Amino acid sequence: MVHRLLVAFCLAAPILGCSSGASRSDSVGGHAVSGNVTLDGKPLQEGEVYFSIPGLVPRMFPIRNGAFAGRAREGVHRVQICAYRPRKKESQPPMPMTGLQSPTENYIPARFNVESTLTATVRADGSNTFDFAVVQEKDTASIRPRP
């Protein structure tokens, strides 16, 4: 009899599940987010947008033809935008510890990634659509008048 109850329990456990009581959106990784990223007014062809909450692993969403989509946790996220291209030879010193140069470089200005102050608030009851306009500063040193 005990053996039959044990077998019945083992068969029923996967069906009943081990739910933590979390909502469906949390159990699959958060809420749907989407948006667009432009670079100097044109869709950023390829890149990455990161949504991060302090203390948690950032979520990365690929940017394709200016658009991104994915899932993020509810809350205020710091947003970072990156896009990479092949590195020009000798454009920067070698990486520490390896002595090698990275084959690519992030060409998005630092104020949109490592120094970013961009935020996005993901809500359980919102549309969670975010658009970001990246503007590269042009080097104006060559057109400044002499004193």
Contacts in CASP RR format, 6 or more apart in sequence:
PFRMAT RR
TARGET T0000
AUTHOR 0000-0000-0000
METHOD contacts of the structure
MODEL  1
MVHRLLVAFCLAAPILGCSSGASRSDSVGGHAVSGNVTLDGKPLQEGEVY
FSIPGLVPRMFPIRNGAFAGRAREGVHRVQICAYRPRKKESQPPMPMTGL
QSPTENYIPARFNVESTLTATVRADGSNTFDFAVVQEKDTASIRPRP
20 27 0 8 1.000
23 124 0 8 1.000
25 31 0 8 1.000
25 71 0 8 1.000
25 74 0 8 1.000
25 124 0 8 1.000
26 73 0 8 1.000
28 71 0 8 1.000
29 71 0 8 1.000
29 72 0 8 1.000
29 73 0 8 1.000
30 71 0 8 1.000
30 72 0 8 1.000
30 73 0 8 1.000
30 74 0 8 1.000
30 122 0 8 1.000
31 71 0 8 1.000
31 72 0 8 1.000
31 73 0 8 1.000
31 74 0 8 1.000
31 122 0 8 1.000
31 123 0 8 1.000
31 124 0 8 1.000
31 126 0 8 1.000
31 128 0 8 1.000
32 69 0 8 1.000
32 70 0 8 1.000
32 71 0 8 1.000
32 128 0 8 1.000
33 51 0 8 1.000
33 61 0 8 1.000
33 69 0 8 1.000
33 70 0 8 1.000
33 71 0 8 1.000
33 72 0 8 1.000
33 120 0 8 1.000
33 122 0 8 1.000
33 128 0 8 1.000
33 129 0 8 1.000
33 130 0 8 1.000
34 67 0 8 1.000
34 68 0 8 1.000
34 69 0 8 1.000
34 70 0 8 1.000
34 128 0 8 1.000
34 129 0 8 1.000
34 130 0 8 1.000
35 67 0 8 1.000
35 68 0 8 1.000
35 69 0 8 1.000
35 129 0 8 1.000
35 130 0 8 1.000
35 131 0 8 1.000
35 132 0 8 1.000
36 43 0 8 1.000
36 66 0 8 1.000
36 67 0 8 1.000
36 68 0 8 1.000
36 131 0 8 1.000
36 132 0 8 1.000
37 43 0 8 1.000
37 44 0 8 1.000
37 47 0 8 1.000
37 49 0 8 1.000
37 63 0 8 1.000
37 66 0 8 1.000
37 67 0 8 1.000
37 68 0 8 1.000
37 81 0 8 1.000
37 131 0 8 1.000
37 132 0 8 1.000
37 133 0 8 1.000
37 134 0 8 1.000
38 44 0 8 1.000
38 66 0 8 1.000
38 131 0 8 1.000
38 132 0 8 1.000
38 133 0 8 1.000
38 134 0 8 1.000
39 83 0 8 1.000
39 108 0 8 1.000
39 134 0 8 1.000
39 135 0 8 1.000
39 136 0 8 1.000
40 134 0 8 1.000
40 135 0 8 1.000
40 136 0 8 1.000
41 133 0 8 1.000
41 135 0 8 1.000
43 65 0 8 1.000
43 66 0 8 1.000
43 67 0 8 1.000
44 63 0 8 1.000
44 66 0 8 1.000
44 81 0 8 1.000
44 83 0 8 1.000
44 134 0 8 1.000
45 63 0 8 1.000
45 64 0 8 1.000
45 65 0 8 1.000
45 66 0 8 1.000
46 62 0 8 1.000
46 63 0 8 1.000
46 64 0 8 1.000
46 83 0 8 1.000
47 62 0 8 1.000
47 63 0 8 1.000
47 81 0 8 1.000
47 82 0 8 1.000
47 83 0 8 1.000
47 84 0 8 1.000
48 60 0 8 1.000
48 61 0 8 1.000
48 62 0 8 1.000
48 63 0 8 1.000
48 81 0 8 1.000
48 82 0 8 1.000
48 83 0 8 1.000
49 60 0 8 1.000
49 61 0 8 1.000
49 63 0 8 1.000
49 68 0 8 1.000
49 79 0 8 1.000
49 80 0 8 1.000
49 81 0 8 1.000
49 82 0 8 1.000
49 132 0 8 1.000
50 58 0 8 1.000
50 59 0 8 1.000
50 60 0 8 1.000
50 61 0 8 1.000
50 79 0 8 1.000
50 80 0 8 1.000
50 81 0 8 1.000
50 82 0 8 1.000
50 113 0 8 1.000
51 58 0 8 1.000
51 59 0 8 1.000
51 61 0 8 1.000
51 72 0 8 1.000
51 77 0 8 1.000
51 78 0 8 1.000
51 79 0 8 1.000
51 120 0 8 1.000
51 122 0 8 1.000
52 58 0 8 1.000
52 59 0 8 1.000
52 77 0 8 1.000
52 78 0 8 1.000
52 80 0 8 1.000
53 73 0 8 1.000
53 75 0 8 1.000
53 76 0 8 1.000
53 77 0 8 1.000
53 78 0 8 1.000
54 78 0 8 1.000
56 73 0 8 1.000
58 80 0 8 1.000
59 70 0 8 1.000
59 71 0 8 1.000
59 72 0 8 1.000
59 73 0 8 1.000
61 68 0 8 1.000
61 69 0 8 1.000
61 70 0 8 1.000
62 68 0 8 1.000
63 81 0 8 1.000
63 83 0 8 1.000
72 120 0 8 1.000
72 122 0 8 1.000
72 128 0 8 1.000
73 122 0 8 1.000
74 122 0 8 1.000
74 123 0 8 1.000
74 124 0 8 1.000
75 121 0 8 1.000
75 122 0 8 1.000
75 123 0 8 1.000
76 119 0 8 1.000
76 120 0 8 1.000
76 121 0 8 1.000
77 119 0 8 1.000
77 120 0 8 1.000
77 121 0 8 1.000
77 122 0 8 1.000
78 116 0 8 1.000
78 118 0 8 1.000
78 119 0 8 1.000
79 116 0 8 1.000
79 118 0 8 1.000
79 119 0 8 1.000
79 120 0 8 1.000
79 130 0 8 1.000
79 132 0 8 1.000
80 112 0 8 1.000
80 113 0 8 1.000
80 114 0 8 1.000
80 116 0 8 1.000
80 118 0 8 1.000
81 108 0 8 1.000
81 112 0 8 1.000
81 113 0 8 1.000
81 116 0 8 1.000
81 118 0 8 1.000
81 132 0 8 1.000
81 134 0 8 1.000
82 106 0 8 1.000
82 108 0 8 1.000
82 113 0 8 1.000
83 106 0 8 1.000
83 107 0 8 1.000
83 108 0 8 1.000
84 104 0 8 1.000
84 105 0 8 1.000
84 106 0 8 1.000
84 107 0 8 1.000
85 104 0 8 1.000
85 105 0 8 1.000
85 107 0 8 1.000
86 103 0 8 1.000
86 104 0 8 1.000
86 105 0 8 1.000
87 101 0 8 1.000
87 102 0 8 1.000
87 103 0 8 1.000
87 104 0 8 1.000
87 105 0 8 1.000
88 105 0 8 1.000
91 105 0 8 1.000
92 101 0 8 1.000
92 105 0 8 1.000
94 100 0 8 1.000
94 101 0 8 1.000
95 101 0 8 1.000
95 102 0 8 1.000
106 113 0 8 1.000
108 134 0 8 1.000
108 136 0 8 1.000
109 134 0 8 1.000
109 135 0 8 1.000
109 136 0 8 1.000
109 137 0 8 1.000
111 117 0 8 1.000
112 118 0 8 1.000
112 132 0 8 1.000
112 134 0 8 1.000
118 132 0 8 1.000
120 130 0 8 1.000
122 128 0 8 1.000
END
